[in-house]
Amino acid sequence: MYVPKRFKVTDTKEIWEFVKQHSFATLVTAEDNIPVATHLPVTVSRADDDYRITGHMAYANLQWKTFESVDDALVIFQGPHAYVSSTWYAHENVPTWNYQAVHMYGTPRILEKEELLESLKTLSDTYEKHRDPSFSVEGYTPKLLDAQLKAIVGFEIKVTEVQAAYKLSQNRNETDYQHIIEHLKKEGDSDSERIAEQMENRLEK
């Protein structure tokens, strides 16, 4: 990912919080030099700066077969994004787009059955813990669970490289920066509001 220096994020805690909050990711591999992508929820675990990504896809989704031949997979975590109009500046300029994104690279491997089951438990528990009543994989009947496990393929990626970019108008002067925040808040869509919030958060640091 192209990351200009002023938009680069290196704070591991900040990256960790971001991937946890935006864990519906895009997994990219290649087959015969042709990119293949799947959009799916993943679980990210961390020990110091060591990240591991786990997830699963349908057995019928043949992307999993590329895991045996690729050295690297790319997992993209996409945050909010918003258009920034050139009319929001106090001087002549061009329009742009603000966004937050994290790319993680690593070698994928296919999970064994017990590992896949544990991964499913972790994934469902993560998203069900605040619900009442909540769902748990352990609530499946053995027959249904066995059928589900046969219908999916689990994977783990040990992350070897992380690239993070927050393009939040850091290259603008204070006046333009504030104008952009004000206009984004008036746009009336959630992504624009979230980008404005992230921009305001940067002023408080």
N, C-alpha and C positions, 0 to 999 in steps of 0.2 A: 504494500500500500504506500502510495506517495504521501509522506507526512512532512510538511514544512516545519522547520524548527520551532516556530512560535506556537504551533498547534499540537506539538508532540506531548504526550502524557507518559510519564515514567513512574509516577507514584503507584507502587504496587497495591497499596490499600485502596486507592481510588479506582484502579482497574478492577480489582477484586469485587468491590461493591457494584461496579457497573455491570459486569458479566452476570452477577447474581440477579440483578434487576431486569436484565434483558436476555433471559436464557432461552428464548425461542430464537434459534440460530439458523444459519445457512451453512451446510456442510458441503464443501467443494472438493472433488477429486477429479482425476482425468482418466479417460479410457481412449487409448490410441490417440493421445494428444488432444482429445476433445473434452472440454470441461463438462462435468456432470454435477448437478447440485440437488440437494434435498433440504427442505425447510422443516425443522423439527425441534422439539424441546430437548434440552440437554441438562445434565447436572455437572457442575464444575466443582471440583474439590481442590484444596490448596494446602500445602505444607511449606511454609516460608515462601520462596519464589517458585516452587514446583507445582505446576497446575496439571490436573488430569481431567479430561472431559469424557463423560460417558453418555450413551444414548442408545437408541434402537430405531430400526426402520423395518418396514414390511419385508418379509422374505421375497415377495414378488418384485420389490424394488431392487433391481440388479446392481445398483451402485455399490452394494456391499462386496460384490465380487472384485471391485477395483482395489479393495484394501490389500489384497495379496500381491499386487504388482506396483503400488505406488510407494514412494519413499516419504512423501509428505501429503497431508490433507490440510485444507484450510477451513477454519471455522470462523464465520463472520457473526459478530454480535452488533446489531444495529440499534442505535438509540433514536431519540427524536431528531427531526430535521425540519428546516423551515426556509422558505424563500425570503431573501432580503432585497428589497427594492432599492434601486439607485436613487429614488426620490427621497429616501430617508436620510441622505447625507446633506451636510451643509455646503457641499461643493460638488462639482461634477465628478461622477464616478460611474462604475458599472455595477449591475446587479450581481448577486452571488447567492450561495446557499450555505446555511449554517447546519452543522450536524455533529453527531458523536458516533464513533465506531471503534470497535476493537477487533483486530485480526489475531487469531492464534493458529500456529502451525505445529504439526507434529505427525508422527508415524502412527497410523491406526492399526488396531488388532481386533480380531473378533473375540467376543466374550464366550467363555464356557457357560453351560446351562446354569450352574449355581451363581456364577458372577452376574449373569443376565437377570436372574431372579432378584438378587440383591440390588441391582441397579434399578429395577422396576419399583421395588419397595421404596428406595430412596427418592425416586422421582415422584411417585404418588404421595408419599408422606410430605414432601416439600410443598406441594400445592394443595394438600387437603388438611394440613394441620390447623388452619384457622376456621374450618368449616364444621358445622354441626347440623346433621350428622356428617361424619367424615368417612371417606372410602379408604380401604387398605387392600393391597394385593393379597394379604393373608386371608381376606374374606372370600376369595374365590373358592369354588369347589375344586377338588383335585382334577376333575375331568375338564372343566373350563380352563383352569390354569395351564394344564398340559397342552391343550389346543392352542391357547394364546402364545405360549412359548415356542411352539412349532411354527407359528405364523410370522414371527419376527426374528431379526438378527441384531444382537447387541454388539456394541463396539466401545473401545476405550482409546483415547488419544493422549499420549504423554506429550505435553506441550514443550517444544524446543525453542520457540521464538514467539514473542508477543509484540504487536505493533498497535499503538493506540493514538487516535487523533480526535481532539475536540476542537472543531473549527467554530469558535464562538465570538468572532469579530475582535479577537485580541489585537489585530493589526490596525484598529481604528482609534481615533482620538477620543477623549472622554465625552465630548459633546455628541459625536456621532454614535458612540456606544450607547449612551442613554436614550438617544432618539430611536435606535433600533429596538431596544427593550420596550419602549412605549408603544411603538407601532406593532410589534409582535403580539403584545397583549390585546391589541384591538382586532387582530385578525379573526378571532372567533373559532379557532380550531385548537385541539389539544396539543398537537405537536409544537405549534408556534408558542403557545403558553409555556410549555415545558422548556423550550429553548430559552425563552425570556427568563424563566426561573433559574436555569443553569447559568446564564449570564450574570444575573444578580448575585448568585452564590459566589461567583468569582470575585466580585467586588468586596465581599465580606472576608475573604481569606487574607 
